[in-house]
């Protein structure tokens, strides 16, 4: 007898008799229902509400929040108490969130500059379109890398299109090195018609996929594109994961979580990685010279 079949038979003899009663009880309880969550009294997760149930529930929650806002305001007016700036800022944030959600409930229109956190009123939802996380929250960074050393070109807690920042990234690189950029590697969304015209006009070699008919000398150009893509994939893309995992950029742990401290945390995370990379290169150079 096959070993795997023997193992399955042994498992069945050991476990099935004791589980038959449990399976019979579950089937009797389930009946025609599609999910045990509708019958299990210990189920703790929230099921998605239907539109018919969600509308009165949302209306009631908005009304309750409005009562709390009015009650807090009446207390402050009747009692001459002075609070710190953080308290007034939080109250103002709650009022703005209420206004946004009420307008969305009434009209269904997309909320502009949507607030998603009371404690962090500067955080905005950023749609990434990733399979695991379609929406992310936090700072978005447009980063450039020169010879393996990273620099922040632009950072924002609001969504922005990186493709529009290619020219400013090139200007940043040239201001740092005092040299004209000759070779550039970037993701496909940077390859807009405007950016293609710019790099062609300034004779900058890129790994952008060519449009239209290929030229006769394309083989040599293709080799260069492959090298640029490989270098970008190993250095730049690899640095994202390294900085997130080893330099605490995956989860900002600053105690005073303000916009300034979070930006500072990201700045130090990236440049700590740079410092260690420069130190490693200096050590290797000393080893070779010895």
DRENPA-3360 file (N, C-alpha, C; in nm, 2 decimals, always signed):
BEGIN
1 = XXXXXXXX = +0.09/-0.12/+0.00/+0.00/+0.00/+0.00/+0.09/+0.13/+0.00 ~ +0.05/+0.22/-0.08/+0.12/+0.35/-0.08/+0.13/+0.41/+0.05 ~ +0.24/+0.48/+0.08/+0.26/+0.54/+0.21/+0.16/+0.65/+0.24 ~ +0.14/+0.74/+0.14/+0.04/+0.85/+0.16/-0.10/+0.80/+0.18 ~ -0.14/+0.70/+0.11/-0.27/+0.64/+0.13/-0.29/+0.58/+0.27 ~ -0.18/+0.52/+0.31/-0.18/+0.46/+0.44/-0.19/+0.56/+0.55 ~ -0.12/+0.68/+0.53/-0.13/+0.78/+0.63/-0.27/+0.84/+0.64 ~ -0.34/+0.86/+0.52/-0.47/+0.91/+0.52/-0.57/+0.82/+0.59;
9 = XXXXXXXX = -0.56/+0.69/+0.56/-0.65/+0.59/+0.63/-0.63/+0.59/+0.78 ~ -0.50/+0.60/+0.82/-0.47/+0.61/+0.96/-0.54/+0.73/+1.03 ~ -0.52/+0.85/+0.96/-0.58/+0.97/+1.01/-0.73/+0.96/+1.02 ~ -0.80/+0.90/+0.91/-0.94/+0.88/+0.91/-0.99/+0.79/+1.03 ~ -0.93/+0.68/+1.05/-0.96/+0.60/+1.16/-0.95/+0.67/+1.30 ~ -0.85/+0.75/+1.31/-0.83/+0.82/+1.44/-0.92/+0.93/+1.46 ~ -0.96/+1.01/+1.36/-1.03/+1.14/+1.38/-1.18/+1.14/+1.34 ~ -1.21/+1.06/+1.23/-1.35/+1.07/+1.18/-1.46/+1.03/+1.28;
17 = XXXXXXXX = -1.44/+0.92/+1.34/-1.55/+0.87/+1.44/-1.59/+0.98/+1.54 ~ -1.49/+1.05/+1.59/-1.51/+1.15/+1.69/-1.57/+1.28/+1.64 ~ -1.55/+1.30/+1.51/-1.60/+1.42/+1.44/-1.74/+1.41/+1.37 ~ -1.79/+1.28/+1.36/-1.91/+1.26/+1.29/-2.03/+1.33/+1.36 ~ -2.03/+1.32/+1.49/-2.14/+1.39/+1.56/-2.14/+1.54/+1.54 ~ -2.02/+1.60/+1.54/-2.00/+1.74/+1.52/-2.05/+1.79/+1.38 ~ -2.01/+1.70/+1.28/-2.05/+1.74/+1.14/-2.20/+1.73/+1.13 ~ -2.27/+1.63/+1.19/-2.41/+1.62/+1.19/-2.48/+1.74/+1.25;
25 = XXXXXXXX = -2.43/+1.78/+1.37/-2.49/+1.90/+1.43/-2.48/+2.02/+1.35 ~ -2.36/+2.04/+1.28/-2.34/+2.16/+1.20/-2.43/+2.16/+1.08 ~ -2.45/+2.04/+1.02/-2.54/+2.03/+0.90/-2.68/+2.06/+0.94 ~ -2.72/+2.01/+1.06/-2.86/+2.04/+1.10/-2.88/+2.19/+1.13 ~ -2.78/+2.25/+1.18/-2.79/+2.39/+1.22/-2.78/+2.48/+1.09 ~ -2.70/+2.44/+1.00/-2.68/+2.52/+0.87/-2.81/+2.52/+0.79 ~ -2.87/+2.40/+0.77/-2.99/+2.39/+0.68/-2.97/+2.45/+0.54 ~ -3.05/+2.55/+0.51/-3.04/+2.61/+0.37/-2.96/+2.73/+0.37;
33 = XXXXXXXX = -2.90/+2.77/+0.48/-2.82/+2.89/+0.49/-2.68/+2.87/+0.41 ~ -2.63/+2.99/+0.37/-2.51/+2.98/+0.29/-2.38/+3.00/+0.37 ~ -2.40/+3.04/+0.50/-2.28/+3.06/+0.59/-2.31/+3.03/+0.73 ~ -2.21/+2.98/+0.80/-2.23/+2.95/+0.94/-2.23/+3.07/+1.03 ~ -2.18/+3.19/+0.97/-2.18/+3.31/+1.05/-2.32/+3.36/+1.08 ~ -2.42/+3.31/+1.01/-2.56/+3.35/+1.03/-2.62/+3.27/+1.15 ~ -2.55/+3.16/+1.19/-2.60/+3.08/+1.29/-2.51/+3.07/+1.41 ~ -2.39/+3.10/+1.40/-2.29/+3.09/+1.50/-2.30/+3.20/+1.60;
41 = XXXXXXXX = -2.33/+3.18/+1.73/-2.34/+3.29/+1.82/-2.21/+3.35/+1.86 ~ -2.10/+3.27/+1.84/-1.97/+3.32/+1.88/-1.90/+3.39/+1.76 ~ -1.96/+3.41/+1.65/-1.90/+3.48/+1.54/-1.88/+3.62/+1.58 ~ -1.75/+3.67/+1.55/-1.72/+3.81/+1.60/-1.70/+3.91/+1.49 ~ -1.69/+3.86/+1.36/-1.66/+3.95/+1.25/-1.78/+4.01/+1.20 ~ -1.77/+4.13/+1.14/-1.88/+4.21/+1.09/-1.91/+4.17/+0.95 ~ -2.03/+4.14/+0.92/-2.07/+4.11/+0.78/-2.10/+4.24/+0.71 ~ -2.08/+4.24/+0.58/-2.12/+4.36/+0.50/-2.27/+4.38/+0.51;
49 = XXXXXXXX = -2.31/+4.50/+0.54/-2.45/+4.53/+0.55/-2.51/+4.56/+0.40 ~ -2.63/+4.52/+0.39/-2.70/+4.55/+0.26/-2.72/+4.70/+0.25 ~ -2.75/+4.75/+0.13/-2.78/+4.89/+0.11/-2.90/+4.94/+0.19 ~ -3.00/+4.85/+0.20/-3.12/+4.88/+0.27/-3.09/+4.90/+0.42 ~ -3.00/+4.82/+0.47/-2.97/+4.83/+0.62/-2.87/+4.94/+0.64 ~ -2.78/+4.96/+0.54/-2.67/+5.06/+0.56/-2.71/+5.20/+0.57 ~ -2.81/+5.24/+0.49/-2.86/+5.38/+0.48/-2.91/+5.43/+0.62 ~ -3.01/+5.36/+0.68/-3.05/+5.41/+0.81/-2.95/+5.40/+0.92;
57 = XXXXXXXX = -2.86/+5.30/+0.91/-2.75/+5.29/+1.01/-2.65/+5.41/+0.99 ~ -2.62/+5.45/+0.87/-2.53/+5.56/+0.85/-2.60/+5.69/+0.89 ~ -2.72/+5.70/+0.86/-2.80/+5.82/+0.90/-2.80/+5.84/+1.05 ~ -2.82/+5.73/+1.12/-2.82/+5.73/+1.27/-2.69/+5.77/+1.33 ~ -2.58/+5.71/+1.27/-2.44/+5.74/+1.32/-2.41/+5.89/+1.29 ~ -2.44/+5.94/+1.18/-2.42/+6.08/+1.15/-2.49/+6.17/+1.25 ~ -2.62/+6.13/+1.27/-2.70/+6.21/+1.37/-2.64/+6.21/+1.51 ~ -2.59/+6.09/+1.55/-2.53/+6.08/+1.68/-2.40/+6.16/+1.69;
65 = XXXXXXXX = -2.32/+6.16/+1.58/-2.20/+6.24/+1.58/-2.23/+6.39/+1.59 ~ -2.33/+6.43/+1.52/-2.37/+6.57/+1.53/-2.42/+6.61/+1.67 ~ -2.49/+6.52/+1.74/-2.53/+6.55/+1.88/-2.40/+6.56/+1.97 ~ -2.30/+6.48/+1.95/-2.18/+6.49/+2.03/-2.11/+6.62/+2.00 ~ -2.10/+6.66/+1.87/-2.04/+6.79/+1.84/-2.11/+6.91/+1.90 ~ -2.24/+6.91/+1.89/-2.32/+7.02/+1.96/-2.31/+7.02/+2.11 ~ -2.30/+6.90/+2.17/-2.29/+6.89/+2.31/-2.16/+6.94/+2.36 ~ -2.05/+6.90/+2.29/-1.92/+6.95/+2.32/-1.91/+7.10/+2.31;
73 = XXXXXXXX = -1.97/+7.16/+2.21/-1.97/+7.30/+2.18/-2.04/+7.37/+2.30 ~ -2.16/+7.32/+2.34/-2.24/+7.38/+2.44/-2.16/+7.38/+2.58 ~ -2.09/+7.27/+2.60/-2.01/+7.26/+2.72/-1.90/+7.37/+2.73 ~ -1.83/+7.39/+2.61/-1.72/+7.49/+2.61/-1.78/+7.63/+2.62 ~ -1.90/+7.65/+2.57/-1.96/+7.78/+2.58/-2.01/+7.81/+2.72 ~ -2.06/+7.71/+2.79/-2.11/+7.73/+2.93/-2.00/+7.73/+3.03 ~ -1.89/+7.67/+3.00/-1.78/+7.66/+3.10/-1.65/+7.73/+3.04 ~ -1.61/+7.84/+3.10/-1.49/+7.91/+3.04/-1.36/+7.83/+3.07;
81 = XXXXXXXX = -1.34/+7.72/+3.00/-1.22/+7.64/+3.01/-1.13/+7.65/+2.89 ~ -1.00/+7.67/+2.91/-0.91/+7.68/+2.79/-0.84/+7.55/+2.77 ~ -0.84/+7.50/+2.65/-0.77/+7.37/+2.62/-0.65/+7.40/+2.54 ~ -0.56/+7.30/+2.52/-0.44/+7.32/+2.44/-0.48/+7.32/+2.29 ~ -0.38/+7.35/+2.21/-0.40/+7.37/+2.06/-0.44/+7.23/+2.00 ~ -0.38/+7.12/+2.05/-0.41/+6.99/+2.00/-0.56/+6.95/+2.01 ~ -0.62/+6.99/+2.12/-0.76/+6.96/+2.14/-0.85/+7.03/+2.04 ~ -0.82/+7.16/+2.02/-0.90/+7.24/+1.93/-0.88/+7.19/+1.78;
89 = XXXXXXXX = -0.76/+7.15/+1.76/-0.73/+7.09/+1.62/-0.81/+6.96/+1.60 ~ -0.81/+6.88/+1.70/-0.88/+6.75/+1.69/-1.04/+6.78/+1.68 ~ -1.09/+6.87/+1.75/-1.23/+6.90/+1.74/-1.26/+6.95/+1.60 ~ -1.18/+7.04/+1.54/-1.20/+7.09/+1.41/-1.19/+6.98/+1.30 ~ -1.10/+6.88/+1.33/-1.09/+6.76/+1.24/-1.22/+6.68/+1.24 ~ -1.27/+6.66/+1.36/-1.39/+6.58/+1.37/-1.51/+6.65/+1.30 ~ -1.52/+6.78/+1.31/-1.62/+6.86/+1.24/-1.61/+6.85/+1.09 ~ -1.48/+6.85/+1.04/-1.46/+6.85/+0.90/-1.50/+6.71/+0.85;
97 = XXXXXXXX = -1.46/+6.60/+0.92/-1.49/+6.46/+0.88/-1.64/+6.45/+0.88 ~ -1.71/+6.50/+0.98/-1.86/+6.50/+0.98/-1.92/+6.56/+0.85 ~ -1.87/+6.68/+0.82/-1.91/+6.75/+0.70/-1.89/+6.67/+0.57 ~ -1.77/+6.61/+0.56/-1.74/+6.53/+0.44/-1.83/+6.41/+0.43 ~ -1.85/+6.34/+0.54/-1.93/+6.22/+0.54/-2.08/+6.25/+0.52 ~ -2.13/+6.36/+0.57/-2.27/+6.40/+0.55/-2.29/+6.43/+0.40 ~ -2.20/+6.50/+0.34/-2.21/+6.54/+0.20/-2.20/+6.42/+0.11 ~ -2.12/+6.32/+0.15/-2.11/+6.20/+0.07/-2.23/+6.11/+0.09;
105 = XXXXXXXX = -2.29/+6.11/+0.21/-2.41/+6.04/+0.23/-2.53/+6.09/+0.15 ~ -2.54/+6.23/+0.14/-2.65/+6.29/+0.07/-2.63/+6.28/-0.08 ~ -2.51/+6.31/-0.13/-2.49/+6.32/-0.28/-2.42/+6.20/-0.34 ~ -2.34/+6.13/-0.26/-2.26/+6.01/-0.32/-2.15/+6.06/-0.40 ~ -2.12/+6.19/-0.40/-2.01/+6.24/-0.48/-1.87/+6.21/-0.41 ~ -1.77/+6.20/-0.49/-1.64/+6.17/-0.44/-1.59/+6.28/-0.35 ~ -1.53/+6.24/-0.23/-1.49/+6.34/-0.14/-1.35/+6.39/-0.18 ~ -1.34/+6.52/-0.19/-1.21/+6.58/-0.22/-1.13/+6.61/-0.09;
113 = XXXXXXXX = -1.00/+6.57/-0.09/-0.92/+6.59/+0.02/-0.97/+6.52/+0.14 ~ -1.01/+6.40/+0.12/-1.08/+6.32/+0.23/-0.99/+6.29/+0.35 ~ -1.04/+6.31/+0.47/-0.98/+6.28/+0.59/-1.01/+6.14/+0.64 ~ -0.91/+6.07/+0.68/-0.93/+5.93/+0.72/-0.89/+5.90/+0.87 ~ -0.83/+6.00/+0.93/-0.78/+5.99/+1.07/-0.80/+6.11/+1.15 ~ -0.85/+6.09/+1.27/-0.86/+6.21/+1.36/-0.73/+6.26/+1.42 ~ -0.65/+6.16/+1.46/-0.52/+6.20/+1.52/-0.42/+6.25/+1.42 ~ -0.43/+6.20/+1.29/-0.34/+6.24/+1.18/-0.42/+6.31/+1.07;
121 = XXXXXXXX = -0.46/+6.43/+1.09/-0.54/+6.50/+0.99/-0.48/+6.53/+0.86 ~ -0.35/+6.50/+0.85/-0.27/+6.52/+0.72/-0.27/+6.40/+0.64 ~ -0.31/+6.28/+0.69/-0.31/+6.16/+0.61/-0.42/+6.15/+0.52 ~ -0.39/+6.11/+0.39/-0.50/+6.09/+0.29/-0.49/+5.95/+0.23 ~ -0.60/+5.90/+0.18/-0.60/+5.77/+0.11/-0.53/+5.78/-0.02 ~ -0.44/+5.69/-0.05/-0.36/+5.69/-0.18/-0.39/+5.55/-0.25 ~ -0.47/+5.56/-0.36/-0.50/+5.44/-0.44/-0.38/+5.39/-0.51 ~ -0.34/+5.27/-0.48/-0.22/+5.21/-0.54/-0.25/+5.11/-0.64;
129 = XXXXXXXX = -0.36/+5.04/-0.63/-0.40/+4.94/-0.73/-0.33/+4.81/-0.71 ~ -0.27/+4.79/-0.60/-0.20/+4.66/-0.57/-0.30/+4.55/-0.53 ~ -0.26/+4.43/-0.56/-0.35/+4.32/-0.53/-0.38/+4.30/-0.38 ~ -0.27/+4.32/-0.30/-0.29/+4.30/-0.15/-0.35/+4.42/-0.09 ~ -0.29/+4.54/-0.12/-0.34/+4.67/-0.06/-0.38/+4.76/-0.18 ~ -0.51/+4.77/-0.20/-0.55/+4.86/-0.31/-0.54/+5.01/-0.27 ~ -0.55/+5.03/-0.14/-0.54/+5.17/-0.09/-0.44/+5.17/+0.03 ~ -0.35/+5.27/+0.02/-0.25/+5.28/+0.13/-0.26/+5.42/+0.20;
137 = XXXXXXXX = -0.21/+5.43/+0.32/-0.21/+5.55/+0.39/-0.07/+5.59/+0.44 ~ -0.03/+5.71/+0.42/+0.10/+5.75/+0.47/+0.17/+5.83/+0.36 ~ +0.30/+5.86/+0.38/+0.37/+5.94/+0.29/+0.40/+5.87/+0.16 ~ +0.40/+5.94/+0.05/+0.44/+5.89/-0.08/+0.57/+5.97/-0.12 ~ +0.67/+5.89/-0.16/+0.80/+5.95/-0.19/+0.84/+5.92/-0.33 ~ +0.88/+6.03/-0.40/+0.95/+6.01/-0.53/+1.10/+6.02/-0.50 ~ +1.16/+5.90/-0.52/+1.30/+5.89/-0.48/+1.39/+5.87/-0.61 ~ +1.51/+5.93/-0.61/+1.60/+5.91/-0.71/+1.73/+5.85/-0.65;
145 = XXXXXXXX = +1.80/+5.78/-0.73/+1.92/+5.72/-0.68/+2.04/+5.74/-0.78 ~ +2.15/+5.79/-0.72/+2.27/+5.82/-0.80/+2.38/+5.72/-0.75 ~ +2.42/+5.63/-0.84/+2.53/+5.54/-0.80/+2.50/+5.46/-0.67 ~ +2.37/+5.42/-0.65/+2.34/+5.35/-0.54/+2.31/+5.43/-0.41 ~ +2.32/+5.56/-0.42/+2.29/+5.65/-0.31/+2.16/+5.72/-0.33 ~ +2.06/+5.71/-0.23/+1.93/+5.76/-0.25/+1.91/+5.90/-0.20 ~ +1.82/+5.97/-0.27/+1.78/+6.11/-0.24/+1.63/+6.12/-0.26 ~ +1.57/+6.20/-0.17/+1.42/+6.23/-0.18/+1.40/+6.35/-0.27;
153 = XXXXXXXX = +1.33/+6.33/-0.38/+1.30/+6.44/-0.47/+1.17/+6.51/-0.43 ~ +1.07/+6.43/-0.39/+0.95/+6.49/-0.35/+0.88/+6.39/-0.25 ~ +0.82/+6.45/-0.14/+0.74/+6.37/-0.05/+0.61/+6.44/-0.01 ~ +0.51/+6.36/-0.01/+0.37/+6.42/+0.02/+0.28/+6.31/+0.08 ~ +0.19/+6.35/+0.16/+0.09/+6.26/+0.22/-0.03/+6.26/+0.13 ~ -0.04/+6.34/+0.02/-0.14/+6.34/-0.08/-0.09/+6.26/-0.20 ~ -0.19/+6.21/-0.27/-0.15/+6.13/-0.39/-0.10/+6.23/-0.50 ~ +0.00/+6.18/-0.57/+0.05/+6.26/-0.68/+0.10/+6.17/-0.79;
161 = XXXXXXXX = +0.11/+6.22/-0.91/+0.16/+6.14/-1.02/+0.31/+6.15/-1.04 ~ +0.38/+6.04/-1.01/+0.52/+6.05/-1.02/+0.57/+6.08/-1.17 ~ +0.49/+6.04/-1.26/+0.52/+6.06/-1.40/+0.54/+6.20/-1.44 ~ +0.48/+6.29/-1.37/+0.50/+6.44/-1.40/+0.62/+6.49/-1.33 ~ +0.70/+6.41/-1.26/+0.81/+6.47/-1.18/+0.94/+6.42/-1.24 ~ +0.94/+6.37/-1.36/+1.07/+6.32/-1.42/+1.17/+6.44/-1.44 ~ +1.12/+6.55/-1.50/+1.21/+6.66/-1.53/+1.27/+6.72/-1.40 ~ +1.18/+6.73/-1.30/+1.23/+6.79/-1.17/+1.33/+6.69/-1.11;
169 = XXXXXXXX = +1.31/+6.56/-1.13/+1.41/+6.46/-1.08/+1.54/+6.47/-1.15 ~ +1.54/+6.50/-1.28/+1.67/+6.52/-1.35/+1.74/+6.64/-1.31 ~ +1.66/+6.75/-1.29/+1.72/+6.88/-1.24/+1.78/+6.85/-1.10 ~ +1.72/+6.78/-1.01/+1.77/+6.75/-0.88/+1.90/+6.67/-0.89 ~ +1.90/+6.57/-0.98/+2.03/+6.49/-0.99/+2.14/+6.58/-1.04 ~ +2.11/+6.66/-1.14/+2.22/+6.75/-1.20/+2.26/+6.85/-1.10 ~ +2.17/+6.90/-1.01/+2.22/+7.00/-0.91/+2.30/+6.93/-0.80 ~ +2.28/+6.80/-0.77/+2.36/+6.73/-0.67/+2.50/+6.70/-0.73;
177 = XXXXXXXX = +2.51/+6.66/-0.85/+2.63/+6.61/-0.91/+2.71/+6.71/-0.99 ~ +2.64/+6.82/-1.03/+2.70/+6.93/-1.11/+2.74/+6.87/-1.25 ~ +2.67/+6.77/-1.29/+2.70/+6.71/-1.42/+2.57/+6.68/-1.49 ~ +2.58/+6.68/-1.62/+2.46/+6.66/-1.70/+2.42/+6.51/-1.70 ~ +2.29/+6.48/-1.68/+2.24/+6.35/-1.68/+2.25/+6.29/-1.82 ~ +2.31/+6.17/-1.83/+2.33/+6.11/-1.97/+2.25/+5.98/-1.97 ~ +2.23/+5.91/-1.86/+2.16/+5.78/-1.86/+2.06/+5.78/-1.75 ~ +1.94/+5.73/-1.77/+1.83/+5.73/-1.68/+1.75/+5.61/-1.69;
185 = XXXXXXXX = +1.72/+5.55/-1.57/+1.63/+5.43/-1.57/+1.51/+5.47/-1.48 ~ +1.39/+5.43/-1.53/+1.26/+5.47/-1.46/+1.15/+5.37/-1.49 ~ +1.05/+5.36/-1.41/+0.93/+5.28/-1.43/+0.86/+5.32/-1.56 ~ +0.77/+5.23/-1.61/+0.70/+5.25/-1.73/+0.61/+5.37/-1.73 ~ +0.56/+5.41/-1.61/+0.46/+5.52/-1.60/+0.53/+5.65/-1.62 ~ +0.66/+5.66/-1.62/+0.74/+5.78/-1.64/+0.75/+5.81/-1.79 ~ +0.72/+5.70/-1.87/+0.74/+5.71/-2.02/+0.62/+5.78/-2.09 ~ +0.59/+5.90/-2.05/+0.48/+5.98/-2.12/+0.54/+6.04/-2.24;
193 = XXXXXXXX = +0.46/+6.09/-2.33/+0.50/+6.15/-2.45/+0.59/+6.28/-2.42 ~ +0.54/+6.35/-2.32/+0.62/+6.47/-2.28/+0.76/+6.44/-2.23 ~ +0.77/+6.34/-2.15/+0.90/+6.30/-2.09/+0.98/+6.24/-2.20 ~ +0.92/+6.16/-2.30/+1.00/+6.11/-2.41/+1.06/+6.22/-2.49 ~ +0.98/+6.32/-2.52/+1.04/+6.44/-2.60/+1.15/+6.51/-2.52 ~ +1.13/+6.52/-2.39/+1.24/+6.59/-2.31/+1.37/+6.51/-2.31 ~ +1.36/+6.38/-2.29/+1.49/+6.30/-2.28/+1.55/+6.29/-2.42 ~ +1.47/+6.29/-2.53/+1.53/+6.28/-2.66/+1.59/+6.42/-2.70;
201 = XXXXXXXX = +1.53/+6.53/-2.66/+1.59/+6.66/-2.68/+1.72/+6.68/-2.61 ~ +1.73/+6.62/-2.49/+1.85/+6.64/-2.41/+1.95/+6.53/-2.42 ~ +1.92/+6.44/-2.52/+2.01/+6.32/-2.55/+2.04/+6.24/-2.43 ~ +1.93/+6.20/-2.35/+1.94/+6.12/-2.23/+1.90/+5.98/-2.27 ~ +1.98/+5.88/-2.25/+1.95/+5.74/-2.28/+1.86/+5.68/-2.16 ~ +1.75/+5.61/-2.20/+1.66/+5.56/-2.10/+1.63/+5.41/-2.14 ~ +1.56/+5.35/-2.04/+1.51/+5.21/-2.07/+1.36/+5.21/-2.11 ~ +1.31/+5.33/-2.16/+1.17/+5.33/-2.20/+1.15/+5.24/-2.32;
209 = XXXXXXXX = +1.04/+5.18/-2.33/+1.01/+5.09/-2.44/+0.98/+5.18/-2.56 ~ +1.04/+5.15/-2.67/+1.03/+5.23/-2.79/+0.89/+5.22/-2.85 ~ +0.84/+5.33/-2.91/+0.71/+5.33/-2.99/+0.74/+5.33/-3.14 ~ +0.65/+5.27/-3.21/+0.66/+5.27/-3.35/+0.76/+5.18/-3.41 ~ +0.80/+5.20/-3.53/+0.90/+5.11/-3.60/+1.03/+5.12/-3.54 ~ +1.10/+5.01/-3.52/+1.23/+5.00/-3.46/+1.34/+5.05/-3.56 ~ +1.44/+5.12/-3.52/+1.55/+5.16/-3.61/+1.64/+5.04/-3.65 ~ +1.73/+5.06/-3.74/+1.82/+4.96/-3.79/+1.92/+4.92/-3.68;
217 = XXXXXXXX = +1.97/+5.02/-3.61/+2.07/+4.99/-3.51/+2.01/+4.97/-3.37 ~ +1.89/+4.91/-3.37/+1.82/+4.89/-3.24/+1.88/+4.79/-3.15 ~ +1.96/+4.69/-3.20/+2.02/+4.59/-3.12/+2.11/+4.64/-3.02 ~ +2.19/+4.74/-3.05/+2.29/+4.80/-2.96/+2.21/+4.88/-2.86 ~ +2.10/+4.95/-2.90/+2.02/+5.03/-2.81/+1.94/+4.94/-2.71 ~ +1.90/+4.82/-2.76/+1.83/+4.73/-2.68/+1.92/+4.67/-2.57 ~ +2.04/+4.65/-2.60/+2.14/+4.60/-2.50/+2.16/+4.70/-2.39 ~ +2.16/+4.83/-2.43/+2.18/+4.94/-2.33/+2.05/+4.94/-2.24;
225 = XXXXXXXX = +1.94/+4.93/-2.30/+1.81/+4.94/-2.23/+1.80/+4.82/-2.12 ~ +1.85/+4.70/-2.17/+1.84/+4.59/-2.08/+1.94/+4.61/-1.96 ~ +2.05/+4.67/-1.98/+2.15/+4.70/-1.88/+2.10/+4.80/-1.78 ~ +2.03/+4.90/-1.83/+1.97/+5.01/-1.75/+1.86/+4.95/-1.66 ~ +1.77/+4.87/-1.72/+1.66/+4.81/-1.65/+1.71/+4.72/-1.54 ~ +1.82/+4.64/-1.57/+1.88/+4.54/-1.47/+1.94/+4.62/-1.35 ~ +2.01/+4.73/-1.38/+2.07/+4.81/-1.28/+1.97/+4.88/-1.19 ~ +1.86/+4.93/-1.25/+1.75/+4.99/-1.17/+1.68/+4.89/-1.09;
233 = XXXXXXXX = +1.65/+4.77/-1.14/+1.58/+4.67/-1.07/+1.66/+4.62/-0.95 ~ +1.79/+4.60/-0.96/+1.87/+4.55/-0.85/+1.90/+4.66/-0.75 ~ +1.93/+4.78/-0.79/+1.97/+4.88/-0.70/+1.85/+4.96/-0.64 ~ +1.78/+5.02/-0.73/+1.67/+5.11/-0.68/+1.56/+5.03/-0.62 ~ +1.50/+4.93/-0.69/+1.39/+4.85/-0.64/+1.43/+4.78/-0.51 ~ +1.56/+4.73/-0.51/+1.61/+4.66/-0.39/+1.62/+4.75/-0.27 ~ +1.65/+4.87/-0.29/+1.67/+4.97/-0.18/+1.54/+5.00/-0.11 ~ +1.42/+4.99/-0.19/+1.29/+5.01/-0.12/+1.27/+4.91/-0.01;
241 = XXXXXXXX = +1.29/+4.78/-0.05/+1.26/+4.67/+0.05/+1.36/+4.68/+0.16 ~ +1.49/+4.71/+0.13/+1.59/+4.72/+0.24/+1.56/+4.83/+0.34 ~ +1.52/+4.95/+0.29/+1.49/+5.06/+0.37/+1.36/+5.03/+0.46 ~ +1.27/+4.97/+0.40/+1.14/+4.94/+0.47/+1.17/+4.83/+0.59 ~ +1.24/+4.73/+0.55/+1.26/+4.62/+0.65/+1.37/+4.65/+0.75 ~ +1.48/+4.71/+0.71/+1.60/+4.72/+0.80/+1.62/+4.86/+0.86 ~ +1.55/+4.96/+0.80/+1.56/+5.10/+0.85/+1.43/+5.16/+0.90 ~ +1.34/+5.07/+0.93/+1.21/+5.10/+1.00/+1.12/+5.20/+0.92;
249 = XXXXXXXX = +1.12/+5.19/+0.79/+1.03/+5.27/+0.71/+0.90/+5.20/+0.68 ~ +0.90/+5.07/+0.71/+0.77/+5.00/+0.69/+0.66/+5.04/+0.78 ~ +0.71/+5.08/+0.90/+0.61/+5.13/+1.00/+0.68/+5.24/+1.08 ~ +0.63/+5.36/+1.07/+0.69/+5.48/+1.14/+0.66/+5.47/+1.28 ~ +0.76/+5.47/+1.37/+0.74/+5.45/+1.51/+0.78/+5.57/+1.59 ~ +0.77/+5.69/+1.53/+0.80/+5.81/+1.60/+0.70/+5.83/+1.71 ~ +0.74/+5.87/+1.83/+0.65/+5.89/+1.95/+0.55/+6.00/+1.92 ~ +0.60/+6.12/+1.88/+0.51/+6.23/+1.85/+0.48/+6.22/+1.70;
257 = XXXXXXXX = +0.37/+6.16/+1.67/+0.34/+6.13/+1.53/+0.28/+6.25/+1.47 ~ +0.36/+6.35/+1.43/+0.31/+6.46/+1.35/+0.37/+6.45/+1.21 ~ +0.32/+6.54/+1.13/+0.36/+6.54/+0.99/+0.52/+6.56/+0.98 ~ +0.57/+6.65/+1.06/+0.71/+6.69/+1.06/+0.79/+6.57/+1.10 ~ +0.75/+6.51/+1.21/+0.83/+6.40/+1.27/+0.83/+6.27/+1.18 ~ +0.72/+6.25/+1.11/+0.71/+6.14/+1.02/+0.81/+6.16/+0.90 ~ +0.81/+6.28/+0.84/+0.89/+6.32/+0.73/+1.04/+6.31/+0.78 ~ +1.07/+6.35/+0.90/+1.20/+6.34/+0.95/+1.25/+6.20/+0.97;
265 = XXXXXXXX = +1.16/+6.11/+1.01/+1.19/+5.97/+1.03/+1.22/+5.91/+0.90 ~ +1.15/+5.94/+0.79/+1.17/+5.89/+0.66/+1.31/+5.94/+0.61 ~ +1.34/+6.07/+0.63/+1.46/+6.13/+0.59/+1.58/+6.06/+0.65 ~ +1.57/+6.04/+0.78/+1.68/+5.97/+0.85/+1.70/+5.82/+0.82 ~ +1.58/+5.76/+0.79/+1.59/+5.62/+0.75/+1.66/+5.60/+0.62 ~ +1.63/+5.69/+0.52/+1.69/+5.68/+0.39/+1.84/+5.71/+0.40 ~ +1.87/+5.82/+0.47/+2.01/+5.86/+0.47/+2.10/+5.78/+0.57 ~ +2.04/+5.71/+0.66/+2.11/+5.61/+0.74/+2.16/+5.50/+0.65;
273 = XXXXXXXX = +2.07/+5.45/+0.57/+2.10/+5.35/+0.47/+2.22/+5.40/+0.38 ~ +2.21/+5.53/+0.34/+2.32/+5.59/+0.25/+2.45/+5.59/+0.33 ~ +2.45/+5.63/+0.46/+2.57/+5.64/+0.53/+2.64/+5.50/+0.55 ~ +2.56/+5.40/+0.57/+2.61/+5.26/+0.59/+2.67/+5.21/+0.45 ~ +2.60/+5.25/+0.35/+2.65/+5.21/+0.21/+2.78/+5.27/+0.18 ~ +2.79/+5.40/+0.21/+2.92/+5.47/+0.19/+3.03/+5.42/+0.28 ~ +3.00/+5.39/+0.40/+3.10/+5.33/+0.49/+3.14/+5.19/+0.44 ~ +3.05/+5.11/+0.39/+3.09/+4.98/+0.34/+3.18/+4.99/+0.22;
281 = XXXXXXXX = +3.16/+5.09/+0.13/+3.24/+5.11/+0.02/+3.38/+5.16/+0.06 ~ +3.39/+5.25/+0.16/+3.52/+5.30/+0.21/+3.60/+5.18/+0.27 ~ +3.53/+5.09/+0.34/+3.60/+4.98/+0.40/+3.65/+4.88/+0.30 ~ +3.57/+4.86/+0.19/+3.62/+4.77/+0.08/+3.74/+4.83/+0.01 ~ +3.73/+4.97/-0.01/+3.84/+5.03/-0.08/+3.97/+5.02/+0.01 ~ +3.96/+5.04/+0.14/+4.08/+5.02/+0.23/+4.13/+4.88/+0.22 ~ +4.04/+4.78/+0.22/+4.08/+4.64/+0.21/+4.16/+4.61/+0.08 ~ +4.11/+4.67/-0.03/+4.18/+4.65/-0.16/+4.32/+4.72/-0.16;
289 = XX = +4.32/+4.84/-0.10/+4.45/+4.92/-0.10/+4.55/+4.86/-0.01 ~ +4.51/+4.78/+0.09/+4.61/+4.72/+0.19/+4.68/+4.61/+0.13;
% end
